[in-house]
């Protein structure tokens, strides 16, 4: 295989579109493709975080979750933590949206990727951030290509038409705080903090387009109990020839 792609199990893969999209890249070169909700596609990784967590645990106090502070001003990205010692900014693609690595990059980093769980523990960050850290800091790999057609349930997925939805590579499905229903692709760190501070009310988010929704207005979730994430209904709407015997 020329590519290794990962996406969470609550994310729909538009396989034909993904194959078409990847075909434009030379698989003999190193590629890292993903999408990040932060303003510039990077996350501030504090390399001293594990040490801070261990110290906080010994002292019996909580450690606030790390937030990647980045804002846009006059078109430029301003990093509020760029002067902090031990902080490096790494590109990362969220697992919810999905990411892809070309074969040469996987082959060169196979031993490091095999120990990704250890790397996660060493820097105390989630797997998708840790992957970006390893590719940049350990392998000196390629800069991640940001692809906005990779969607997670954190993104607003209200498309203008079925044709626009058809062009997406992945579509996220799942429950999120109410703020997560309307997060745009231009979401910055302030929006992430707002989401963290939002009410705990959960809403089901999924793709929709004009005149078509896969969520029942009364229950707030997909109407078919046999299709809890709405994947089958979505797929049959996008590819009716695949589902001639399905309702």
N, C-alpha and C positions, 0 to 999 in steps of 0.2 A: 504494500500500500504506500502511496505517496504522501498521505496525510494522516495525522492523528488528531481527532477532534473530541472535545469533551463538552457535555452540557448536563445540567442537573436534570433529574428525572421528572421535574414538573415543567419542563420546557419542550415545546414541540419543535421538531426538526423538519424544515421544509427541504427534504432531501434533494429533489430535482434542482431547486434553486441553489442549494449549497454546492452541488457538483458543478453546476454551470459557473458559479462564482469562483471556485477554486481553480478552475481550468485556465483562468487568465494569468495565473502565476506560474513561474518556472519552478517545478517541484524539486529541481536539482539544487536550488538555492535555499538558504535558511529564511524561514518566514515565521512570524508570530502574529496571529490575527485575533483580535478580540474587541470588546467594547467595555469601556469603563464609564460610570456615571459622573466621575469628577470632571472639573472644568477642563483639565488638560490631559486626562487619561492616565494620571499617575497617582500614587499613594505615598504618603510620607511614612517611611518605615524607620522607626526608632530602633536602632540596633542594640540599644541598652534596655529595651522594654522587658526582656525576660528577667534581667537583673532587678529591675524596678518591681516587677510582679513578685519575685521571690522575697524581696525586702518588705513589700507591703503585706505579704502573707505572714511573715514572721512577726510583723508589728500588729497584725490583726486588723488591718484597715483595707478597705476596698481600693482598687486602682481603677480610675475612670477609663472607659473605653477610649481607644485611640481614634481621633478624627483627623482626616486628611484635610487640613485647612488650605484651600486655594480659592482665590476669587479672581474675577476678571475686572480690570480697570483700563479703560481706553484701549481695549483690544489686547492688552498684555495680561498674562497670568501672574498674580502676585502671591508668593508663598510666604505666609506669616511665620512659618517655622523653619525657613531655609537657613537661618543662622544658628539654629540649635545644634549643639554638638552631638554627633552620633546619628543624625537624621539624614537619610538618603531618600531621594524621590525615585520610585521605580514605576515603570509602566505595568499595568496589569489588566487582564480581561476578566470580568466577573464570570464565575461558573454558571450563574443563572442565565446569562445571555449566551454563553458558550464561547469557546476559544479553539483555535486550530494551530498546530505546529507542523511544519513540513518535515519530511523524513530526515534530511541531513541534520537539522537541529536536534531532533529526537535522538538520532544515532550518536551525535557528539556528546549529548548530555545524558545518555541513558543511565549511567551509574549514579549521577546526581539526582535524576528524576526518580530513580528507584528508592532513594532515601528521602523523598520529599516530606514524608511524615516527620522525619528527624529534623529537617530544615524548618518545618512549621513550628516544632517545639523549641528549636534553638532561638528563633526570633519572635516567637509567640504571636504569630499572625495567622489568619485563615489560609487555606490551601491555595486559593487563587492569587492572593497577594504574595504568598511565599514563592509561587511559581514565577511570577514576574521578577521577584528579587533574585532568584537563582539564575534566571536567564540573563539579567543585566549584570549582577554583581559577581556571580561565580563563573559564568560562561562567556561574558562579554558578547552576548548574542545580539540579534537585530532589534531595532526599535519596533515596538508593537504597532501594527497598522490598525487604526481605529476604524471599525466598520459599524455604522449606525443601524444597519439592518439586522444586527444581532440584538434581540429583545429579551428582557426578562420581565417578571411580574412587577418589577419596580418601575417600569416605564409605562408612559401613556401609550396605549396601543389602539387608539380610536382612529381608524384609517378612513380616508375619504371614499374608498371603493374596494370591492373585492379584488380588483386588479392591483391596487396598491398593496393590499395584504399579501397577495400572491408573490410579490417581489421580495418579501421579507425572508431572511435566512432562518431565523428562529423566532418563536413566539412564546412568551412566558405565561404560565398559569399558576395561580395560587392565592393565598390569603395574605393580606398586608394591612397595616394600619391605614386609615382613611386617606392620609396624606399620600401614601404610596400609589393611590389610584391615578394621580394626576402629575406624577413626576415627569418632566420633559427630558429630552435627550441633552439639553443644555444644563441639566442640574449641576449645581456646584456644591461645595462642602457646606455652605450655610443651609442649603436645602436638606442635606443629609441630617444636619443637626436638628432642623425643624421637624424632620420625620421622627427622630429619636424622641423629641419632646411632644409629639402629637398624642392625641387621645389613643387609648389602647383598643378602640373599636376596630374590628377586623372586617375587611370587605374582600370579596373575591374579585380578582382582576384577571382579565383575559382579553384577547384580541376581539375587535368588533369593527364593523364598518357601517356606512349609512344604510339603514334599513335591516341590519342583521346583527343580532346579539346572541351569545351563547350562554347568557346568564339569565335566569328567571328573575323578574323584577320583584316578585313576592318573597322568594326564598333567598335571593342574593347569591345563588350558586347554580351550576349547570343542572337542568331539569331531569336528566337521565341518570338514575343511580348507578347504572352499568357503565357510565362514562363520566366519572366524578371530576375529571379535569377538563372535560370538553374536547379532548383531542380528536375523538372519532367524529364528532359533529363538525369540528373545524375542518378536518381532512376531507370529509365528504362534501363540504361546501366548496373547498378549493379544488378538489379533484373528484367530481361526481362520477366520472367513468370508473373510478376505483371502487365505488360503493353502489353499484347498480341495484344490489339487493338489500341495501341498508335503508332505513327510514331517514 
